[in-house]
Each structure stands twice: as C-alpha cells, then as structure tokens.
Amino acid sequence: LTGRRLPVVDPATEKSFATIACAGVADVNEAVRAAQKAFDGGSWSGQDPASVARRVGVLKRVAERIAKDKKRLAALETTDCGKPVEESEWDVDDAVACFEFYADVLSSYPFERDVALPEDDFKGSVSREPLGVVALITPWNYPLLMAVWKVAPALASGCTVVLKPSEHASLTCLELADLFHQCGCPAGVFNVVTGIGEEAGSALTRHPGVAKVAFTGSSATGKKVAAAMAHQVKPCTLELGGKSAIIVFPDCDIEKAVEWVMFGCFWTNGQICSATSRLILHEKIKAPFLRLLRQRAEAIPIADPKKVGSRLGPVINHEQYQKIVGMIQRAKHGGVQVLTGGSRPKGKAFAQGYYIKPTVFVDPPEDSEVWQEEIFGPVLCVRTFAGEEEAVRMANKSKFGLAAAVITKDDARARRVARALQCGIVWVNCSQPCFVQLPWGGCKASGYGRDLSAAGLDNYLQSKQLVTYHGGLWDWYPAKAKL
C-alpha cells in the first residue's frame, strides 16, 4: 500500500537485481486483518477431522512443490543471501523435511484428551486450541529454512500467519507464499509482508490482533520484541544470538576434529547463530592441531557462491562486512595473534562482493571482544585448557547459551561435560547437525522457547480445560438453612 520498494542486492556482485515491497503500518494492518478473517472462518483453524485433514493436505502439497522446485529455489537463495549453492540446496531439502514432519505430527496429534479426576461426579478433559493470528519474524542467514521452521508448526496448529522475513533476504519467502497459493491454501491463512524491521516488524509486534510473535534474530532486536509483547501481556518465543564453544580433548582424532571445527564455524559463511566460534583446545595438542587447522582453513575454496564446489561465499551485505572487518581490525590492533586470514581474498574474482577469508585468532584475552561477542562471520578464536573443569568453566563463561560441542573418544566424559554445559544444544564429536525431530533453542541471552520437534506444535496452541458435572443436586445452599 505504501508503494515503496527496497533494492535486492547480490552479495557476490554488490549489484541490485530486483526489488521488494517496503511494507508500512497499513500493509501490516491489512495482512493481520486477512489472517484474522481466515482464522475466524473456522475451516482452517478447527480441530475437527475435516479441518485437520485440510491442513495436512496443504502441508504435504507444499512439501512436494518445494522439492520439485529445489534447484530454482536454491539458486534464488544463493543469489539473495550469498551462501554456497550446495548449502542452499541442503536448506531446501530440510525445508521439505520440516513440512513433511509436521504433516505427520498433525495427523495423529491429540488435540483433546480426557483427564482422570478424583471425584466420580466430575469428568475432565483438556483441549489444545490454536492461538489465533501469529507473527513470525525471521532472519537472513537461512531465509527459507528459518521461515519454514516456524510456518510449518504454526499452520499445522490451526493458526493463521503473517510472516515478516528479513529485508536483506526475502525472495524465497515470497516464493513460498506463491507455492501455498498454488497448493490450495485458503486466502488469508498465510501472508508475507516484506519491509524494514523497524517499520513492518515493529508494527507486527505492537498489533493488537497478533496473538503471539515468534522471532529469530539478534539479541538486541529480541529484547525489543520481548518488551513489546510483555507490554500487551502476550507470549513470544525468541531464538537469538550465540557465541558457542567447541571443546576438543587430547584423545580426539585430530583430522576429524579439525574438519568439525571448521564446519562448526565457517559453514554458511560463518553466519550461524549456533556457530561454535570459540575453540577451547587442550594444550597438549595445540601445536599439531593449529598446524593442520591453518593448512585446512587456507585450502577452503572461496568462490562465487553460485559455482558448484564453492565452500565460502560473501557475507550478506556491506554493513555486516564492515562490522566483521572492524572486529578483526580491533583484535589485530590489540595484539591478538592471527593464525590465518584476517583480510579480504586477493584476485580479480574478489574485486566485488563482501568476501572475507576464513580467519583464526589464537589466544585472545578471555574478556576480549572477539572471544565474548558474536561476530557472525567466518572468524574462529582459539584458547587452550589443561583440565576438564577449566574447559567447562571457559565454555560457560558467556552471556549466551545456545549451543556447544565436545570432541572426545571418552563417552563418559562426553556425557559428563554435556550435562555441565549451560546451553540448549550439545553436539558430541560433531558440530551443527540439525534434525527436525529434536528441539532447537537456548538459554541466557540466546533466548527462550524452542523450535522444531513434535513439541514445536505446542508453541502455537493454548490449553483449555473442560469440567462436566454428572451428579445429583449439588445442595451447597439448602432450601432451608439451619444454623
């Protein structure tokens, strides 16, 4: 309705190749109105067999269409956000799996259950009902997949949705809306508004017709979302930033461990909220480990992300590039040792684009910016430890609590350390695998609530109790009182 447009810039070329709508308050109001009308109609939001079957059918058809359009969607994702195309294809596969998973969960979800009560004259039951119109605000590092993580369970629950993707990467979310339309999704059930977070996103969090906000993004923005929802006494879930640790013990297979350390930090061009970007390395293996890490990091293929075989592309935009470069420069000026990287790759191929070499800092102070703050780029920091308790202390000494990893051949140690780590996700002998069957989320400044798993459906439902009396006259107030 505003008529304004935003440029869409390819991070590999720094050139605009499309535009998207820049929604304002009026657009948000119209989207919420459409979503409320669809919810109130009942044919989508009901928990009767026909409504459930309708939702299952739409979710399955959307999954099929996404799978059919895999190559096209992945290419569009890569052009929009800069991640290597093979990673984008992986994301599309995961989006398909997410829709299929929630279609299966929905098929047998117990929306109502009887509850045994201690008095025979009463019968009790609990029903689970959709919240209403939910606003989903999603990030630019996994534009399609992070949207699907929220869209699939929200729609499965019977809610109607207004999705606000990041203005820095919205194209595949717009494609998703078109696929829903093609797959017979009723009008108003799934709505997408694109635009600037401070305008469209803020309007959604303040809208009286929105029953809940589910947000993935920075901790700073997450605090604003939480405050806006608290003011209205409405729920929100927040999946925020991280500064996750990967602890490597001396009994590891160094070659395997180096591979997981790199994957944990450099995957998605280092732009992962769960990136294990703090390597806590046992001092006994420091020299051989860092020697191999440097060799392997310098061999990572940096290339146009549209090329098959590229393993590191550009970061999302100029602003993010400048932020990362600034943090690298401040660490260098502070005397932190650079093992490798720390600059832009050389050559004509990188004259344009927001490219940064994989960077490894060694022994930054424990209170330094690069050790404590989320960089959101291909930057790894390494410190050493001597004993298990020290390693756990170092890992937990962070305001964040999203994820952590432990590399060791000792199963008992792995379980012991995993229990001691203050975070929502722990990987053992790996980093970054994600399965829709398991809950995803963190604690501390990394937010609260969980995406994924069968319990992910519960994010968009509320409980209602029903108590029915089957006895005779209650007779608490007798006809003739005797005192």
C-alpha positions in Angstrom: 0.0 0.0 0.0 2.9 2.4 0.6 4.2 2.0 -3.0 7.8 2.0 -1.7 10.3 -0.6 -2.9 13.6 -1.9 -1.5 16.6 -3.0 -3.7 17.7 -6.6 -3.6 21.5 -6.8 -3.7 23.5 -9.9 -4.7 26.3 -10.1 -2.1 28.7 -11.6 -4.6 28.5 -8.7 -7.0 27.2 -5.8 -4.8 24.7 -5.1 -7.5 20.9 -4.8 -7.3 19.0 -7.3 -9.4 15.4 -6.9 -8.1 13.2 -5.0 -5.7 10.8 -6.0 -3.0 7.9 -4.1 -1.4 8.6 -2.0 1.6 5.6 -2.5 3.8 4.3 0.0 6.2 1.8 0.0 9.1 -1.2 0.0 6.6 0.2 -3.1 4.9 0.7 -4.9 8.2 -2.8 -4.0 9.3 -4.2 -5.4 6.1 -2.2 -8.6 6.5 -3.4 -9.1 10.1 -7.0 -8.4 9.0 -6.8 -11.0 6.3 -5.3 -13.5 8.7 -7.9 -12.8 11.4 -10.7 -13.3 8.9 -9.3 -16.6 7.8 -8.9 -17.8 11.4 -12.4 -16.7 12.4 -13.9 -18.6 9.4 -13.1 -21.8 11.2 -12.5 -24.1 8.2 -8.7 -23.8 8.7 -8.4 -23.3 12.4 -10.8 -26.1 13.5 -9.6 -29.3 15.2 -12.3 -31.5 13.7 -11.1 -34.3 11.4 -12.0 -32.3 8.2 -10.1 -29.2 9.2 -7.1 -31.3 10.3 -7.1 -33.2 7.0 -7.3 -30.0 5.1 -4.1 -28.7 6.9 -2.3 -32.0 6.4 -3.1 -31.9 2.7 -1.8 -28.4 2.2 1.4 -29.0 4.1 2.1 -32.2 2.1 1.4 -30.5 -1.2 3.7 -27.6 -0.3 6.5 -30.0 0.6 6.1 -31.7 -2.8 6.2 -28.4 -4.7 9.3 -27.2 -2.8 11.0 -30.5 -3.6 10.1 -30.1 -7.3 11.5 -26.5 -7.3 14.6 -27.3 -5.4 17.2 -26.2 -7.9 15.4 -22.9 -8.7 14.8 -22.0 -5.1 18.4 -22.8 -4.1 19.7 -20.7 -6.9 17.5 -17.8 -5.8 18.5 -18.2 -2.2 22.2 -18.1 -3.0 21.8 -15.0 -5.2 19.8 -13.3 -2.4 22.0 -14.1 0.6 25.4 -15.3 -0.7 25.6 -18.8 0.8 27.2 -21.5 -1.4 24.6 -23.1 -3.7 25.1 -26.6 -2.4 24.3 -25.3 1.1 21.2 -23.7 -0.2 20.1 -27.0 -1.8 20.6 -28.7 1.6 18.4 -26.0 3.1 15.7 -26.7 0.6 15.8 -30.4 1.4 15.5 -29.5 5.1 12.5 -27.3 4.4 10.8 -30.2 2.6 11.5 -32.5 5.6 10.1 -29.9 8.0 6.8 -29.7 6.2 6.6 -33.4 5.9 7.4 -33.9 9.6 4.7 -31.5 10.8 2.1 -33.0 8.4 2.9 -36.4 10.1 2.7 -35.0 13.6 -0.6 -33.2 12.8 -2.1 -36.5 11.5 -2.1 -38.0 15.0 -1.9 -35.0 17.3 -4.1 -35.4 20.4 -6.0 -32.1 20.3 -8.2 -33.3 23.1 -7.7 -35.8 25.9 -9.6 -37.0 28.9 -8.1 -36.5 32.4 -9.0 -38.7 35.3 -10.4 -36.7 38.3 -10.5 -37.8 42.0 -14.3 -37.4 42.2 -16.6 -39.7 40.2 -19.3 -37.0 39.7 -16.9 -34.9 37.5 -15.4 -35.7 34.2 -12.4 -33.6 32.9 -10.7 -33.1 29.6 -8.1 -30.8 28.1 -8.2 -29.4 24.6 -5.4 -27.7 22.7 -6.6 -24.8 20.6 -4.7 -22.5 18.2 -3.7 -19.1 19.5 -5.0 -17.1 16.5 -3.0 -14.9 14.3 0.7 -15.3 14.9 3.5 -13.1 13.6 6.7 -14.8 12.5 9.8 -12.7 12.1 12.8 -14.5 10.6 16.5 -13.8 9.7 18.5 -13.5 6.6 21.1 -16.3 7.1 18.6 -19.1 6.4 15.8 -17.2 4.7 13.6 -20.1 3.6 14.5 -22.7 6.2 14.2 -20.5 9.3 10.8 -19.3 8.0 9.6 -22.9 7.4 10.7 -23.9 11.0 8.0 -21.5 12.2 5.5 -21.6 9.4 5.0 -25.4 9.3 4.1 -25.9 13.0 2.1 -22.6 13.2 -0.1 -23.6 10.3 -0.3 -27.2 11.4 -1.7 -26.0 14.8 -4.5 -24.1 13.0 -3.1 -20.6 13.5 -3.0 -18.2 10.6 0.3 -16.5 9.9 1.8 -13.2 9.0 5.5 -13.8 8.1 7.9 -10.9 8.1 11.3 -12.1 6.6 14.4 -10.1 6.8 14.6 -7.2 4.4 18.1 -8.4 3.5 16.8 -11.7 2.0 13.1 -12.1 1.4 12.8 -13.6 -2.1 12.4 -17.3 -1.2 9.8 -16.4 1.4 7.8 -14.6 -1.3 8.2 -17.7 -3.5 6.9 -19.8 -0.5 3.7 -17.6 -0.4 3.1 -18.3 -4.1 3.6 -22.0 -3.6 1.0 -22.0 -0.8 -1.5 -20.3 -3.1 -0.8 -22.8 -5.8 -1.4 -25.7 -3.4 -4.8 -24.6 -2.4 -4.1 -22.8 0.9 -7.2 -20.7 1.7 -7.0 -16.9 1.3 -5.6 -15.1 4.4 -4.1 -18.2 6.0 -0.5 -17.4 5.0 0.6 -13.8 4.5 4.0 -12.3 3.8 4.9 -8.7 4.4 8.4 -7.5 3.4 10.0 -4.4 4.6 12.3 -2.8 7.2 12.3 -4.3 10.6 11.9 -1.0 12.4 8.7 -0.4 10.5 6.9 -3.6 9.4 8.4 -5.8 12.1 7.8 -3.3 14.9 4.2 -2.8 13.7 3.6 -6.5 13.9 4.9 -6.7 17.5 2.6 -3.9 18.5 -0.5 -5.0 16.7 -3.4 -5.8 19.0 -4.6 -8.5 16.6 -1.4 -10.6 16.9 -1.7 -13.3 19.5 1.9 -14.3 19.6 5.3 -13.4 18.0 8.0 -16.0 17.2 11.3 -14.3 16.5 14.7 -15.4 15.3 17.4 -12.7 15.1 19.8 -10.6 17.1 19.7 -10.3 20.9 19.2 -6.5 20.6 16.1 -6.8 18.5 14.9 -9.8 20.5 14.8 -7.6 23.6 12.6 -5.1 21.8 10.2 -7.8 20.7 10.0 -9.2 24.2 9.3 -5.7 25.6 6.6 -5.0 23.1 4.9 -8.3 23.8 5.2 -8.0 27.6 3.5 -4.6 27.4 0.5 -6.4 25.9 0.8 -9.5 28.1 1.2 -11.7 25.1 3.6 -14.6 24.6 6.7 -14.7 22.4 9.5 -17.1 21.7 13.0 -15.9 20.9 15.9 -17.6 19.2 18.7 -15.1 19.5 22.5 -14.9 19.1 25.2 -17.2 20.4 28.9 -17.5 21.0 29.1 -21.2 21.2 32.2 -23.2 22.3 33.7 -26.4 20.9 35.8 -28.2 23.4 38.5 -30.5 21.9 40.1 -33.1 24.2 43.6 -34.6 23.6 42.2 -38.1 22.8 40.5 -36.9 19.7 41.3 -37.9 16.1 42.9 -34.6 15.1 42.0 -34.8 11.4 38.3 -35.4 12.2 38.2 -32.8 14.9 39.7 -30.1 12.6 37.0 -30.8 10.0 34.2 -30.4 12.6 35.8 -27.2 14.0 35.9 -25.7 10.5 32.4 -26.8 9.7 31.1 -25.5 13.0 32.4 -22.0 12.3 32.7 -21.5 8.6 29.5 -23.2 7.4 27.0 -20.6 5.9 30.0 -18.2 5.6 30.2 -18.1 9.4 26.8 -16.6 9.7 25.2 -19.0 12.1 23.7 -18.2 15.4 24.9 -21.5 16.8 28.4 -21.2 15.3 31.0 -22.9 17.5 33.3 -20.0 17.1 35.2 -20.4 20.4 37.6 -23.3 20.1 38.7 -24.5 23.6 41.6 -26.7 22.8 43.6 -29.0 25.1 47.1 -27.6 25.5 48.8 -30.9 24.8 47.6 -31.0 21.1 47.8 -27.2 20.4 50.8 -27.3 18.0 49.7 -30.1 15.7 46.1 -29.1 15.8 46.7 -25.5 14.8 49.2 -26.6 12.2 46.5 -28.7 10.4 43.8 -26.2 11.1 45.8 -23.5 9.3 46.5 -25.7 6.4 42.9 -26.8 6.0 41.4 -23.3 6.5 43.7 -21.8 3.8 42.5 -24.6 1.4 38.8 -23.8 1.7 37.5 -22.9 -1.8 36.4 -19.3 -1.7 34.4 -18.5 -4.8 31.2 -17.1 -6.3 28.6 -19.0 -4.2 26.7 -19.8 -7.4 29.5 -22.1 -8.5 29.3 -25.8 -7.5 32.3 -26.5 -5.2 32.3 -23.1 -3.5 32.6 -23.6 0.2 32.8 -20.0 1.3 30.9 -17.1 -0.3 30.4 -13.5 0.7 28.7 -12.2 3.8 25.2 -10.8 3.5 25.8 -7.0 2.9 28.1 -4.1 3.3 27.0 -3.3 6.8 27.8 -6.8 8.0 31.1 -6.8 6.1 32.2 -3.6 7.8 31.1 -5.0 11.2 33.2 -8.1 10.8 36.2 -6.3 9.4 36.0 -3.8 12.2 36.1 -6.5 14.9 39.0 -8.2 13.1 41.0 -5.0 12.9 40.4 -4.2 16.6 41.6 -7.6 17.6 44.7 -7.2 15.4 45.4 -3.7 16.9 45.0 -5.2 20.3 47.9 -7.6 19.6 45.9 -10.8 19.2 47.8 -13.4 17.1 46.3 -14.2 13.7 46.9 -17.8 12.7 45.4 -17.3 9.2 43.1 -15.0 7.3 42.1 -11.6 8.7 41.7 -9.9 5.3 39.8 -9.9 2.0 40.9 -12.6 -0.5 43.0 -11.3 -3.3 42.4 -11.5 -7.1 40.1 -10.1 -9.7 37.3 -12.6 -8.7 37.0 -10.8 -5.4 37.2 -7.2 -6.6 33.5 -7.0 -5.9 31.5 -8.8 -3.2 31.6 -9.0 0.5 34.2 -11.7 0.9 36.3 -12.3 4.0 39.0 -15.0 4.3 38.4 -17.7 7.0 40.1 -16.1 10.0 41.6 -17.8 13.1 42.7 -15.8 16.2 44.9 -17.6 18.8 44.9 -16.8 22.5 42.7 -13.7 22.6 42.1 -12.4 26.1 39.1 -14.1 27.8 37.4 -10.7 28.2 38.2 -9.6 24.6 35.5 -8.6 22.1 36.3 -11.4 19.7 36.1 -14.0 22.4 32.9 -12.7 24.0 30.8 -11.1 21.3 29.0 -12.7 18.4 30.9 -11.8 15.2 28.5 -13.6 12.7 31.2 -14.2 10.1 34.0 -16.7 9.3 36.1 -15.9 12.4 37.3 -18.6 14.9 39.0 -17.8 18.2 41.2 -20.4 20.0 42.2 -20.7 23.6 43.7 -23.6 25.4 42.9 -25.5 28.6 44.6 -28.1 30.9 41.8 -29.8 32.7 38.1 -30.7 32.2 36.7 -28.4 34.8 38.7 -25.5 33.3 37.3 -26.2 29.9 33.7 -26.3 31.1 34.2 -23.0 33.0 35.6 -21.4 29.9 32.7 -22.6 27.8 30.1 -21.4 30.3 31.7 -18.0 30.9 29.5 -16.4 28.3 26.3 -14.3 28.3 25.0 -16.7 25.6 23.7 -20.2 25.9 22.6 -21.6 22.6 24.9 -24.5 21.7 28.2 -26.2 22.4 30.2 -29.2 21.1 32.5 -31.7 22.7 35.1 -33.7 20.8 36.4 -36.8 22.7 36.6 -40.6 22.4 35.6 -40.9 26.1 31.9 -41.5 26.2 31.6 -41.0 29.9 33.5 -37.7 29.7 31.3 -36.6 26.8 28.1 -37.2 28.8 29.6 -35.5 31.9 30.7 -32.4 30.1 27.4 -32.2 28.1 25.4 -32.1 31.3 27.6 -29.4 32.7 27.4 -27.1 29.7 24.8 -24.2 30.1 23.1 -24.3 26.7 20.1 -25.7 24.9 22.0 -27.8 22.3 25.1 -30.0 22.7 26.9 -31.9 19.9 29.3 -34.7 20.6 32.0 -35.4 18.1 30.4 -33.1 15.6 29.1 -29.5 15.2 25.9 -28.0 13.6 23.9 -31.1 12.6 20.2 -30.2 13.0 17.2 -32.6 12.9 13.6 -31.5 12.9 12.8 -34.3 15.4 14.8 -32.5 18.1 14.1 -29.2 19.8 16.2 -26.1 18.9 16.8 -23.2 21.2 18.9 -21.9 24.0 19.1 -20.1 27.4 20.6 -16.9 28.9 20.9 -14.2 26.2 20.3 -16.7 23.5 16.6 -16.5 24.2 13.8 -18.8 25.3 11.4 -21.3 23.8 12.1 -24.0 21.3 11.6 -24.5 17.6 11.3 -27.9 15.9 10.4 -31.4 17.3 6.8 -32.6 18.0 6.7 -30.1 20.9 7.1 -27.3 18.3 3.4 -27.5 17.6 2.7 -26.6 21.2 4.3 -23.1 20.6 1.1 -22.2 18.8 -1.5 -23.8 20.9 -3.1 -23.0 24.2 -4.8 -25.3 26.7 -8.4 -25.2 27.7 -9.9 -27.4 30.5 -13.4 -28.7 30.4 -15.1 -30.0 33.6 -18.6 -31.6 33.4 -20.7 -32.5 36.4 -22.8 -35.7 36.3 -24.1 -35.9 39.8 -27.3 -35.0 41.6 -28.3 -31.8 43.3 -25.2 -30.0 44.5 -27.0 -28.9 47.6 -24.4 -26.5 48.9 -27.1 -23.9 49.6 -30.0 -25.9 51.2 -33.6 -24.6 50.7 -34.0 -24.2 54.5 -30.8 -23.3 56.2 -30.3 -24.4 59.8 -27.7 -22.6 61.8 
